[in-house]
């Protein structure tokens, strides 16, 4: 099985949905944000504060490149990983499929509004909404499949599993 890259806005459920799918498929789950935090022994907001966003984006790109030879994995990408650098989306597409979790802004906002996420703490809700709208268009452009995630994470994971099974069937046109 090729990899499945899960993308979407902050708080859309990428990490949780990825874990559920990986468990059901009995494959690896790789969370890029978690990997970066572990490798630097720092929280994401600390990396942003100390080194800046461009350094963090460089770490994302390096991590994605290091995963090129990985197979049979569900990869939960950070909100900007696949859209901050065109090469990142190309790497993901050449090594699997990209699934966009399309989640309503209000749901994402309710999950992230009190977090220490660097792109949240210094911005108003309107700024974050603008970033959301900008990114939604980018996610749609790079993804192979968009899945609405406005219910439970288990429901969303099951929808993705159904799509994957159909896609992998011999008679599939997906």
VEXZA-591181 format. One record per residue: residue in three letters; y, z, x of N, C-alpha, C, O in turn. Coordinates in pm, whole numbers, plus 32768, in hexadecimal, padded with zeros to 4 digits. Layout:
% VEXZA-591181
+---------+---------+------+--------+----------+-------+---------+---------+------+--------+---------+------+--------+
: residuo : n.north : n.up : n.east : ca.north : ca.up : ca.east : c.north : c.up : c.east : o.north : o.up : o.east :
+---------+---------+------+--------+----------+-------+---------+---------+------+--------+---------+------+--------+
:     Ala :       Y :    Z :      X :        Y :     Z :       X :       Y :    Z :      X :       Y :    Z :      X :
...
+---------+---------+------+--------+----------+-------+---------+---------+------+--------+---------+------+--------+
***
This chain:
% VEXZA-591181
+---------+---------+------+--------+----------+-------+---------+---------+------+--------+---------+------+--------+
: residuo : n.north : n.up : n.east : ca.north : ca.up : ca.east : c.north : c.up : c.east : o.north : o.up : o.east :
+---------+---------+------+--------+----------+-------+---------+---------+------+--------+---------+------+--------+
:     Unk :    7F8B : 8000 :   8053 :     8000 :  8000 :    8000 :    807D : 8000 :   8059 :    8086 : 804A :   80BA :
:     Unk :    80DB : 7FAC :   8034 :     815B :  7FB0 :    807A :    81A7 : 802B :   804A :    8181 : 806B :   7FE9 :
:     Unk :    8211 : 804A :   8090 :     8261 :  80BE :    806B :    82B1 : 80A5 :   7FEB :    82CD : 8034 :   7FC6 :
:     Unk :    82D3 : 8111 :   7FAC :     832E :  810E :    7F39 :    83A7 : 8162 :   7F60 :    839C : 81DA :   7F7A :
:     Unk :    8419 : 8121 :   7F62 :     8496 :  8163 :    7F83 :    84DF : 8183 :   7F01 :    84F7 : 812B :   7EAF :
:     Unk :    8501 : 8201 :   7EEF :     8548 :  822D :    7E77 :    85DB : 8241 :   7E9D :    85FB : 828C :   7EF9 :
:     Unk :    8633 : 81FD :   7E54 :     86C2 :  820B :    7E6F :    870C : 822F :   7DEF :    86D6 : 8223 :   7D81 :
:     Unk :    8786 : 825B :   7DFF :     87DA :  827E :    7D8F :    8843 : 82E2 :   7DB9 :    8846 : 830F :   7E2C :
:     Unk :    889A : 8303 :   7D5C :     890B :  835B :    7D78 :    88DD : 83EA :   7D90 :    886D : 8410 :   7D6D :
:     Unk :    8933 : 8437 :   7DCE :     8918 :  84C6 :    7DE4 :    88F3 : 8508 :   7D5F :    8936 : 84F3 :   7CF9 :
:     Unk :    888A : 8556 :   7D61 :     8863 :  85A0 :    7CEA :    8816 : 8550 :   7C83 :    87FD : 8581 :   7C15 :
:     Unk :    87EF : 84D4 :   7CA4 :     87A8 :  8482 :    7C42 :    8713 : 84A5 :   7C38 :    86D0 : 8479 :   7BDB :
:     Unk :    86E0 : 84F3 :   7C97 :     8655 :  851D :    7C90 :    85F9 : 84DB :   7CF5 :    857F : 84E1 :   7CE6 :
:     Unk :    8631 : 849C :   7D5B :     85E0 :  8452 :    7DBC :    8574 : 84A8 :   7DFD :    8500 : 8480 :   7E04 :
:     Unk :    859B : 851D :   7E2C :     853C :  8573 :    7E74 :    84CA : 85A1 :   7E1B :    8455 : 8596 :   7E41 :
:     Unk :    84EB : 85D3 :   7DA6 :     8484 :  8608 :    7D4C :    8429 : 8599 :   7D17 :    83AF : 85A8 :   7D16 :
:     Unk :    8463 : 852A :   7CEB :     8414 :  84BB :    7CB8 :    83B9 : 8485 :   7D26 :    8345 : 8464 :   7D0C :
:     Unk :    83EC : 847C :   7DA0 :     839B :  844B :    7E10 :    8323 : 84A5 :   7E2A :    82B4 : 8476 :   7E41 :
:     Unk :    833A : 8528 :   7E26 :     82CC :  8588 :    7E3C :    8261 : 8579 :   7DD0 :    81E9 : 857C :   7DED :
:     Unk :    828B : 8568 :   7D55 :     822B :  855A :    7CE6 :    81D8 : 84DB :   7CF7 :    815E : 84DF :   7CEA :
:     Unk :    821A : 846C :   7D15 :     81D2 :  83ED :    7D27 :    8171 : 83F8 :   7D9D :    80FD : 83CE :   7D92 :
:     Unk :    81A0 : 842E :   7E0D :     814A :  843A :    7E83 :    80CF : 848E :   7E67 :    8060 : 846E :   7E93 :
:     Unk :    80E3 : 84F9 :   7E1C :     8071 :  8550 :    7DFA :    800D : 8505 :   7DA2 :    7F94 : 850E :   7DB8 :
:     Unk :    8040 : 84BA :   7D40 :     7FE7 :  846F :    7CE6 :    7F9B : 8401 :   7D31 :    7F26 : 83E7 :   7D15 :
:     Unk :    7FE1 : 83C0 :   7D8F :     7FA2 :  8352 :    7DDB :    7F54 : 8384 :   7E55 :    7F0D : 8338 :   7E96 :
:     Unk :    7F64 : 8405 :   7E73 :     7F25 :  8441 :    7EE9 :    7F50 : 83FA :   7F69 :    7EFE : 83D2 :   7FBC :
:     Unk :    7FD4 : 83EA :   7F75 :     800F :  83AE :    7FED :    807D : 840A :   8022 :    80A0 : 846E :   7FE3 :
:     Unk :    80B2 : 83E7 :   8096 :     811D :  8436 :    80D4 :    819E : 842B :   8085 :    81BB : 83C4 :   8048 :
:     Unk :    81EA : 8496 :   8087 :     8271 :  8495 :    8051 :    82CF : 84B7 :   80C5 :    82C2 : 8520 :   8104 :
:     Unk :    832C : 845E :   80DD :     838E :  8473 :    8148 :    8417 : 847A :   8107 :    8441 : 841C :   80C4 :
:     Unk :    845C : 84E7 :   811C :     84E4 :  84F8 :    80E9 :    8541 : 84EB :   8161 :    853F : 853F :   81BA :
:     Unk :    8593 : 8482 :   8163 :     85E5 :  8468 :    81D9 :    8649 : 84D9 :   81F4 :    865F : 84FD :   8267 :
:     Unk :    8684 : 8510 :   818B :     86E1 :  857F :    81A0 :    869B : 85F7 :   81DF :    86D0 : 8636 :   823B :
:     Unk :    8624 : 8616 :   81AE :     85D7 :  8686 :    81E5 :    85B3 : 866D :   8276 :    85BF : 86C7 :   82CA :
:     Unk :    8589 : 85F3 :   8295 :     8566 :  85D0 :    8320 :    85DE : 85E2 :   837D :    85D1 : 8618 :   83EB :
:     Unk :    8653 : 85B5 :   834F :     86CB :  85C1 :    83A2 :    86F0 : 8654 :   83B4 :    8712 : 867E :   8422 :
:     Unk :    86E9 : 86A2 :   8349 :     8708 :  8731 :    8353 :    86AA : 8775 :   83B6 :    86D5 : 87C8 :   8407 :
:     Unk :    8629 : 8752 :   83B0 :     85C7 :  878F :    8409 :    85E0 : 8765 :   849A :    85D8 : 87B7 :   84F5 :
:     Unk :    85FD : 86E5 :   84AF :     860E :  86B4 :    8538 :    868A : 86EF :   857B :    868B : 8703 :   85F5 :
:     Unk :    86F1 : 870B :   852E :     876D :  8742 :    8565 :    8779 : 87D8 :   8551 :    87D5 : 8818 :   8584 :
:     Unk :    871B : 8811 :   8507 :     871D :  88A0 :    84E7 :    87A4 : 88C9 :   84AD :    87DC : 8931 :   84CE :
:     Unk :    87D6 : 8872 :   8455 :     8858 :  8888 :    8414 :    8850 : 8854 :   8386 :    87FE : 87FC :   8366 :
:     Unk :    88A5 : 888A :   8330 :     88B2 :  8854 :    82A9 :    8907 : 87D5 :   82B0 :    8953 : 87C1 :   830F :
:     Unk :    88F9 : 877F :   824D :     8943 :  8701 :    824B :    89DA : 871B :   8253 :    8A21 : 86DA :   82A0 :
:     Unk :    8A0B : 8779 :   8203 :     8A9B :  8793 :    8204 :    8ACA : 87C3 :   828D :    8B3C : 87A9 :   82B4 :
:     Unk :    8A73 : 8809 :   82D7 :     8A96 :  8835 :    835E :    8A9E : 87BF :   83BE :    8AF6 : 87BA :   8415 :
:     Unk :    8A44 : 8760 :   83AE :     8A47 :  86E7 :    8402 :    8AC8 : 869A :   83E7 :    8B0B : 866D :   8444 :
:     Unk :    8AEA : 868A :   8367 :     8B67 :  8646 :    8343 :    8BDF : 868D :   8380 :    8C37 : 864E :   83BA :
:     Unk :    8BE1 : 8712 :   8373 :     8C53 :  8760 :    83A4 :    8C61 : 8757 :   843C :    8CCF : 8748 :   8471 :
:     Unk :    8BF0 : 8761 :   8481 :     8BF4 :  8767 :    8513 :    8C02 : 86DD :   8554 :    8C49 : 86CD :   85B7 :
:     Unk :    8BBC : 8678 :   851B :     8BB6 :  85F5 :    855D :    8BF3 : 8583 :   850D :    8C10 : 8519 :   8544 :
:     Unk :    8C08 : 8597 :   848B :     8C42 :  8531 :    8437 :    8BDB : 84DC :   83EE :    8B64 : 84DC :   840F :
:     Unk :    8C0C : 8494 :   8389 :     8BB2 :  8443 :    8336 :    8B74 : 83D0 :   8383 :    8AFE : 83B2 :   836F :
:     Unk :    8BBF : 838E :   83DC :     8B87 :  831A :    8423 :    8B10 : 8343 :   847A :    8AB0 : 82F7 :   8487 :
:     Unk :    8B16 : 83BA :   84B6 :     8AA5 :  83EC :    8505 :    8A2B : 8402 :   84AB :    89BB : 83DE :   84CF :
:     Unk :    8A44 : 843D :   8436 :     89D6 :  8454 :    83D8 :    8997 : 83CF :   83AE :    891D : 83C4 :   83A7 :
:     Unk :    89EA : 836C :   8391 :     89B7 :  82E8 :    8369 :    8966 : 82A9 :   83DA :    8903 : 8263 :   83C1 :
:     Unk :    898F : 82C1 :   8455 :     8943 :  8290 :    84C8 :    88B9 : 82D2 :   84CD :    8855 : 8290 :   84E9 :
:     Unk :    88B5 : 8354 :   84B3 :     8834 :  839B :    84AF :    87D9 : 8360 :   8442 :    8761 : 8350 :   8458 :
:     Unk :    8814 : 8341 :   83CE :     87C5 :  8305 :    8362 :    878A : 8280 :   838F :    8714 : 8264 :   8379 :
:     Unk :    87DC : 822D :   83CE :     87AE :  81A9 :    83FB :    8740 : 81B6 :   8463 :    86DC : 816E :   845D :
:     Unk :    8752 : 8210 :   84C2 :     86EC :  8225 :    8529 :    8669 : 8254 :   84EB :    85FE : 8227 :   8512 :
:     Unk :    8671 : 82AE :   848B :     85F9 :  82E0 :    8448 :    85B4 : 826F :   83FD :    8539 : 8262 :   8405 :
:     Unk :    85FF : 821F :   83B5 :     85C4 :  81B0 :    836A :    857D : 814F :   83C9 :    8510 : 8120 :   83AB :
:     Unk :    85BB : 8130 :   843A :     857D :  80D8 :    849E :    84FB : 8115 :   84D2 :    8499 : 80CE :   84E8 :
:     Unk :    84FA : 8198 :   84E5 :     8482 :  81DB :    8518 :    840F : 81D9 :   84B2 :    839C : 81ED :   84D6 :
:     Unk :    8430 : 81C1 :   8433 :     83CA :  81C0 :    83CA :    8395 : 8133 :   83AD :    8343 : 8121 :   8354 :
:     Unk :    83C4 : 80CE :   83F9 :     839E :  8043 :    83DE :    8308 : 802B :   83E1 :    82D5 : 7FD7 :   8397 :
:     Unk :    82C2 : 8073 :   8434 :     8231 :  805D :    8440 :    81E0 : 80BE :   83EA :    8166 : 80C5 :   83F4 :
:     Unk :    8226 : 8107 :   8395 :     81E5 :  8165 :    833A :    81B8 : 8119 :   82BE :    8200 : 80C2 :   828D :
:     Unk :    8144 : 813B :   828B :     8112 :  8103 :    820E :    80E1 : 8174 :   81B5 :    80D7 : 81E7 :   81DF :
:     Unk :    80C3 : 8150 :   813A :     808B :  81B1 :    80DB :    80E3 : 822C :   80CB :    80B2 : 829D :   80C6 :
:     Unk :    8165 : 8216 :   80C2 :     81C0 :  8287 :    80B3 :    8226 : 826E :   8045 :    824E : 81FC :   802B :
:     Unk :    824E : 82DA :   8007 :     82BF :  82D8 :    7FAA :    8333 : 8313 :   7FF9 :    832A : 8383 :   802C :
:     Unk :    839E : 82C7 :   8004 :     840F :  82F3 :    8056 :    8489 : 830A :   7FFE :    84C0 : 82AD :   7FC3 :
:     Unk :    84B1 : 8388 :   7FF6 :     8529 :  83AD :    7FAC :    859E : 839E :   800C :    85A8 : 83E7 :   806F :
:     Unk :    85F5 : 8341 :   7FEE :     8666 :  8328 :    8047 :    86DF : 8379 :   801B :    86EC : 839D :   7FA6 :
:     Unk :    8737 : 8396 :   8079 :     87B5 :  83D7 :    8056 :    8808 : 8377 :   8003 :    87F0 : 82FE :   8004 :
:     Unk :    8869 : 83AB :   7FBB :     88BA :  835A :    7F60 :    88FE : 82E4 :   7FA1 :    8915 : 827E :   7F5F :
:     Unk :    8920 : 82ED :   8021 :     8964 :  827F :    8064 :    890E : 8232 :   80C6 :    893B : 81CF :   80FF :
:     Unk :    8893 : 825D :   80DA :     883E :  8224 :    8142 :    8831 : 818C :   813A :    8848 : 8147 :   819D :
:     Unk :    880D : 8159 :   80C6 :     87F0 :  80C9 :    80BB :    886C : 8075 :   809F :    8864 : 7FFA :   80A3 :
:     Unk :    88DD : 80B4 :   8084 :     8955 :  8065 :    8065 :    89C3 : 8073 :   80CE :    8A25 : 8028 :   80C9 :
:     Unk :    89B5 : 80CF :   812A :     8A1E :  80E2 :    818F :    8A12 : 807C :   8200 :    8A71 : 8066 :   824C :
:     Unk :    899E : 803F :   820B :     8983 :  7FE0 :    8278 :    8924 : 7F76 :   8241 :    88B4 : 7F96 :   8218 :
:     Unk :    894E : 7EF9 :   8242 :     88F9 :  7E8D :    820A :    886F : 7E87 :   8249 :    880D : 7E65 :   8207 :
:     Unk :    8868 : 7EA7 :   82C9 :     87E8 :  7EA3 :    830F :    8784 : 7F05 :   82D3 :    870C : 7EEA :   82CF :
:     Unk :    87B6 : 7F76 :   82A3 :     875C :  7FDA :    826A :    8712 : 7FA4 :   81F0 :    8699 : 7FB8 :   81E3 :
:     Unk :    8759 : 7F60 :   8198 :     8718 :  7F26 :    8122 :    86B7 : 7EB9 :   814C :    864C : 7EAB :   8111 :
:     Unk :    86DA : 7E6A :   81B1 :     8680 :  7E01 :    81E3 :    85FF : 7E3E :   821A :    8592 : 7E0A :   8201 :
:     Unk :    860C : 7EAA :   8264 :     8597 :  7EEF :    829B :    853D : 7F1F :   8229 :    84C4 : 7F0B :   822C :
:     Unk :    857A : 7F5D :   81C5 :     852C :  7F92 :    8154 :    84E5 : 7F20 :   810B :    846F : 7F2A :   80EB :
:     Unk :    852E : 7EB4 :   80F0 :     84F2 :  7E44 :    80A6 :    8482 : 7E01 :   80F5 :    8420 : 7DD3 :   80BA :
:     Unk :    848F : 7DFC :   8178 :     8427 :  7DBB :    81C9 :    83AA : 7E12 :   81D4 :    833F : 7DE2 :   81F9 :
:     Unk :    83B7 : 7E92 :   81B2 :     8347 :  7EEE :    81C1 :    831B : 7F2C :   813C :    82CF : 7F8C :   813B :
:     Unk :    834C : 7EF4 :   80CD :     8325 :  7F2D :    804D :    837F : 7EFD :   7FDD :    83BC : 7E93 :   7FE5 :
:     Unk :    8386 : 7F4E :   7F75 :     83DE :  7F2E :    7F05 :    8443 : 7F9F :   7EF5 :    842A : 8011 :   7F1B :
:     Unk :    84B5 : 7F7C :   7EBD :     851F :  7FDE :    7EA6 :    852C : 7FF4 :   7E10 :    8541 : 7F97 :   7DC3 :
:     Unk :    851E : 8072 :   7DE9 :     852D :  8097 :    7D5D :    85AB : 80EB :   7D4F :    85BE : 8150 :   7D93 :
:     Unk :    8601 : 80BF :   7CF6 :     8680 :  8101 :    7CDB :    8670 : 815C :   7C62 :    864D : 812F :   7BF5 :
:     Unk :    868B : 81DD :   7C75 :     868A :  823C :    7C06 :    8714 : 823A :   7BC6 :    8773 : 8273 :   7BFA :
:     Unk :    871D : 81F8 :   7B58 :     879C :  81EA :    7B11 :    87AC : 8262 :   7AB5 :    876C : 826C :   7A4C :
:     Unk :    8803 : 82BB :   7ADE :     8815 :  833A :    7A99 :    88A6 : 8346 :   7A6B :    8901 : 832C :   7AB9 :
:     Unk :    88BD : 836C :   79ED :     8946 :  8379 :    79BC :    899B : 83D7 :   7A13 :    8969 : 843C :   7A45 :
:     Unk :    8A18 : 83B4 :   7A24 :     8A72 :  8404 :    7A78 :    8A73 : 8496 :   7A4E :    8A6C : 84EF :   7AA4 :
:     Unk :    8A7C : 84B1 :   79CC :     8A86 :  853B :    799C :    8A0F : 858F :   79C9 :    8A1E : 8605 :   79EA :
:     Unk :    8999 : 8554 :   79CA :     8921 :  859B :    79F7 :    8927 : 85B5 :   7A8D :    890C : 8624 :   7ABB :
:     Unk :    894C : 854E :   7ADA :     895B :  8561 :    7B6B :    89C3 : 85CD :   7B87 :    89AC : 8628 :   7BD7 :
:     Unk :    8A37 : 85C3 :   7B44 :     8AA3 :  8621 :    7B5A :    8A79 : 86B0 :   7B3B :    8A9B : 870D :   7B85 :
:     Unk :    8A2E : 86C3 :   7ACF :     8A02 :  874B :    7AAB :    89A9 : 8787 :   7B18 :    89A4 : 8801 :   7B27 :
:     Unk :    8963 : 8733 :   7B61 :     8909 :  8762 :    7BCA :    8951 : 8779 :   7C4F :    8924 : 87CB :   7C9F :
:     Unk :    89BD : 8733 :   7C68 :     89FD :  8738 :    7CED :    8A84 : 877E :   7CF2 :    8AB5 : 879D :   7D5E :
:     Unk :    8AC0 : 8796 :   7C81 :     8B4C :  87C5 :    7C7E :    8B63 : 8847 :   7CCB :    8BD1 : 885C :   7CFD :
:     Unk :    8B01 : 889D :   7CD4 :     8B11 :  891C :    7D1A :    8AD0 : 891C :   7DA4 :    8AC0 : 8985 :   7DE2 :
:     Unk :    8AAC : 88A7 :   7DD5 :     8A66 :  889D :    7E56 :    8ACA : 8896 :   7EC9 :    8B43 : 888A :   7EB4 :
:     Unk :    8A95 : 889F :   7F41 :     8AE8 :  8893 :    7FB9 :    8AE3 : 8805 :   7FF1 :    8B03 : 87EF :   8066 :
:     Unk :    8ABC : 87A6 :   7F9F :     8AB4 :  871C :    7FCE :    8B3E : 86EE :   7FFD :    8BA2 : 8702 :   7FB7 :
:     Unk :    8B43 : 86B2 :   8073 :     8BC4 :  868F :    80AE :    8C18 : 8630 :   805A :    8C93 : 8637 :   805D :
:     Unk :    8BDA : 85D8 :   8010 :     8C26 :  8578 :    7FC1 :    8C50 : 85B2 :   7F39 :    8C90 : 856E :   7EE9 :
:     Unk :    8C2B : 8630 :   7F21 :     8C4D :  8674 :    7EA4 :    8CBA : 86DC :   7EBB :    8D1B : 86E4 :   7E6F :
:     Unk :    8CAB : 872B :   7F24 :     8D00 :  87A0 :    7F38 :    8D96 : 8782 :   7F42 :    8DE8 : 87D2 :   7F16 :
:     Unk :    8DB9 : 8712 :   7F7A :     8E48 :  86F2 :    7F8D :    8E7C : 8689 :   7F2D :    8EE8 : 8652 :   7F43 :
:     Unk :    8E31 : 866D :   7EC3 :     8E59 :  8605 :    7E65 :    8E5B : 8638 :   7DD6 :    8E10 : 8693 :   7DB2 :
:     Unk :    8EB0 : 85FD :   7D85 :     8EB6 :  8620 :    7CF6 :    8E42 : 85DC :   7CAE :    8E02 : 8582 :   7CE4 :
:     Unk :    8E28 : 8606 :   7C34 :     8DC0 :  85C8 :    7BE3 :    8DDE : 8534 :   7BD0 :    8D81 : 84E2 :   7BCD :
:     Unk :    8E5C : 850F :   7BC3 :     8E7F :  8481 :    7BB4 :    8E62 : 8432 :   7C33 :    8E37 : 83BF :   7C2B :
:     Unk :    8E79 : 846E :   7CA7 :     8E58 :  842D :    7D25 :    8DC1 : 8416 :   7D2F :    8D93 : 83AB :   7D58 :
:     Unk :    8D76 : 847C :   7D09 :     8CE3 :  8472 :    7D10 :    8CB2 : 840A :   7CAB :    8C57 : 83BD :   7CCA :
:     Unk :    8CED : 8406 :   7C35 :     8CC8 :  83A1 :    7BD1 :    8CE4 : 8314 :   7C06 :    8C93 : 82B9 :   7BF2 :
:     Unk :    8D54 : 8303 :   7C49 :     8D76 :  8280 :    7C83 :    8D0E : 8259 :   7CED :    8CE1 : 81E6 :   7CF0 :
:     Unk :    8CE9 : 82B7 :   7D43 :     8C82 :  829D :    7DA9 :    8BFE : 8279 :   7D64 :    8BB9 : 821D :   7D8F :
:     Unk :    8BDC : 82C2 :   7CFB :     8B62 :  82A8 :    7CAD :    8B62 : 8218 :   7C79 :    8B00 : 81CF :   7C8C :
:     Unk :    8BCE : 81F0 :   7C3A :     8BD7 :  8169 :    7C00 :    8BCE : 80FD :   7C6C :    8B8D : 8096 :   7C58 :
:     Unk :    8C0E : 8115 :   7CDB :     8C08 :  80B9 :    7D4C :    8B79 : 80AB :   7D7F :    8B47 : 803C :   7D95 :
:     Unk :    8B39 : 811B :   7D91 :     8AB1 :  811B :    7DC7 :    8A4A : 80E2 :   7D64 :    89EA : 80A3 :   7D8E :
:     Unk :    8A5F : 80F7 :   7CE3 :     89FF :  80C3 :    7C81 :    89EF : 802D :   7C93 :    897F : 7FF9 :   7C91 :
:     Unk :    8A5D : 7FE7 :   7CA4 :     8A58 :  7F56 :    7CB7 :    8A0C : 7F32 :   7D35 :    89BE : 7ED3 :   7D37 :
:     Unk :    8A23 : 7F7F :   7D9F :     89DE :  7F64 :    7E1D :    8948 : 7F7E :   7E11 :    88F7 : 7F31 :   7E45 :
:     Unk :    8923 : 7FEA :   7DCE :     8895 :  8009 :    7DBC :    884F : 7F99 :   7D6F :    87E0 : 7F6F :   7D91 :
:     Unk :    8891 : 7F68 :   7D07 :     8856 :  7EFB :    7CB6 :    883F : 7E7F :   7D0B :    87D9 : 7E3C :   7CFB :
:     Unk :    889B : 7E61 :   7D64 :     8890 :  7DE9 :    7DB9 :    881C : 7DF0 :   7E1A :    87D8 : 7D8C :   7E31 :
:     Unk :    8805 : 7E66 :   7E52 :     879E :  7E6F :    7EBB :    8713 : 7E8F :   7E86 :    86B0 : 7E77 :   7ECC :
:     Unk :    8709 : 7EC4 :   7E0D :     8687 :  7EF2 :    7DDB :    8633 : 7E81 :   7DA2 :    8666 : 7E1C :   7D72 :
:     Unk :    85B0 : 7E96 :   7DA9 :     8552 :  7E3B :    7D69 :    8540 : 7E5E :   7CD6 :    852A : 7E07 :   7C81 :
:     Unk :    854B : 7EE0 :   7CBA :     8532 :  7F13 :    7C33 :    8595 : 7F84 :   7C18 :    85AF : 7FD7 :   7C70 :
:     Unk :    85CB : 7F87 :   7B9F :     861E :  7FF8 :    7B74 :    85D4 : 8041 :   7B05 :    859F : 8002 :   7AA9 :
:     Unk :    85D1 : 80C4 :   7B0E :     858D :  8116 :    7AA9 :    85F1 : 817D :   7A76 :    862C : 81C8 :   7AC3 :
:     Unk :    8602 : 8180 :   79F3 :     865C :  81E1 :    79B7 :    861F : 826C :   79C5 :    85AD : 8283 :   799E :
:     Unk :    866E : 82C8 :   79FC :     8640 :  8352 :    7A0D :    869E : 83AE :   79BF :    86F7 : 83ED :   79F7 :
:     Unk :    8687 : 83B4 :   793D :     86DA :  840C :    78EA :    8686 : 8472 :   789E :    86B6 : 84B5 :   7843 :
:     Unk :    8608 : 847C :   78C5 :     85AE :  84DF :    7888 :    8579 : 8538 :   78F8 :    85C2 : 8550 :   7959 :
:     Unk :    8502 : 8568 :   78EE :     84CC :  85BF :    7957 :    84A1 : 856D :   79D0 :    8489 : 84F5 :   79C7 :
:     Unk :    8497 : 85B1 :   7A41 :     846B :  856E :    7ABC :    83DB : 853E :   7AAE :    83B6 : 84D6 :   7AE5 :
:     Unk :    838A : 8588 :   7A66 :     82FE :  855F :    7A51 :    82FA : 84DF :   79FE :    82AD : 8483 :   7A1C :
:     Unk :    834B : 84D8 :   7997 :     8353 :  845F :    7944 :    837C : 83E7 :   799B :    833F : 837D :   7993 :
:     Unk :    83E2 : 83FA :   79ED :     8412 :  838E :    7A43 :    83A5 : 8364 :   7AA6 :    838E : 82EC :   7ABB :
:     Unk :    8362 : 83C4 :   7AE3 :     82F7 :  83A6 :    7B42 :    8287 : 8358 :   7AFD :    8250 : 82F9 :   7B36 :
:     Unk :    8265 : 837E :   7A83 :     81FD :  8336 :    7A39 :    8226 : 82A7 :   7A19 :    81D4 : 824B :   7A1F :
:     Unk :    82A6 : 8293 :   79F8 :     82DA :  820B :    79E0 :    82CB : 81B6 :   7A5E :    82A0 : 8143 :   7A59 :
:     Unk :    82EF : 81F2 :   7AD0 :     82E4 :  81A9 :    7B4F :    8252 : 818A :   7B6E :    8232 : 811D :   7B9C :
:     Unk :    81FA : 81E9 :   7B54 :     816A :  81D3 :    7B6B :    8138 : 815E :   7B17 :    80EB : 810B :   7B47 :
:     Unk :    8163 : 8157 :   7A9A :     813C :  80E9 :    7A42 :    816D : 8064 :   7A7A :    8123 : 8002 :   7A7C :
:     Unk :    81E9 : 8061 :   7AA7 :     8222 :  7FE7 :    7AE1 :    81D6 : 7FBE :   7B5F :    81B8 : 7F48 :   7B72 :
:     Unk :    81B7 : 801F :   7BB3 :     816F :  8002 :    7C30 :    80E5 : 7FC9 :   7C10 :    80B9 : 7F68 :   7C4E :
:     Unk :    809F : 8005 :   7BAF :     801A :  7FD4 :    7B8B :    8021 : 7F45 :   7B57 :    7FCF : 7EF1 :   7B7C :
:     Unk :    8084 : 7F2A :   7B00 :     8094 :  7EA2 :    7ACD :    80B4 : 7E41 :   7B3D :    807F : 7DD2 :   7B43 :
:     Unk :    810B : 7E6C :   7B96 :     8136 :  7E18 :    7C06 :    80C1 : 7DF7 :   7C62 :    80BB : 7D8A :   7C9B :
:     Unk :    8065 : 7E56 :   7C72 :     7FF4 :  7E43 :    7CCC :    7F7B : 7E03 :   7C8A :    7F17 : 7DE9 :   7CCC :
:     Unk :    7F84 : 7DEA :   7C06 :     7F11 :  7DAA :    7BC3 :    7F0E : 7D16 :   7BEB :    7F76 : 7CDB :   7C06 :
:     Unk :    7E97 : 7CDB :   7BEE :     7E88 :  7C50 :    7C1B :    7ED5 : 7BEB :   7BC5 :    7EFA : 7B80 :   7BF6 :
:     Unk :    7EED : 7C09 :   7B47 :     7F2F :  7BAA :    7AED :    7FC5 : 7BC5 :   7ADE :    8006 : 7B8F :   7A85 :
:     Unk :    7FFB : 7C1A :   7B36 :     8086 :  7C43 :    7B27 :    80EB : 7BD8 :   7B4D :    80D9 : 7B8E :   7BAE :
:     Unk :    8155 : 7BD1 :   7AFE :     81C6 :  7B7A :    7B20 :    823D : 7BCD :   7B4E :    82A9 : 7B96 :   7B67 :
:     Unk :    822B : 7C52 :   7B5A :     829A :  7CAA :    7B82 :    82BB : 7C99 :   7C15 :    8316 : 7CDA :   7C48 :
+---------+---------+------+--------+----------+-------+---------+---------+------+--------+---------+------+--------+
***
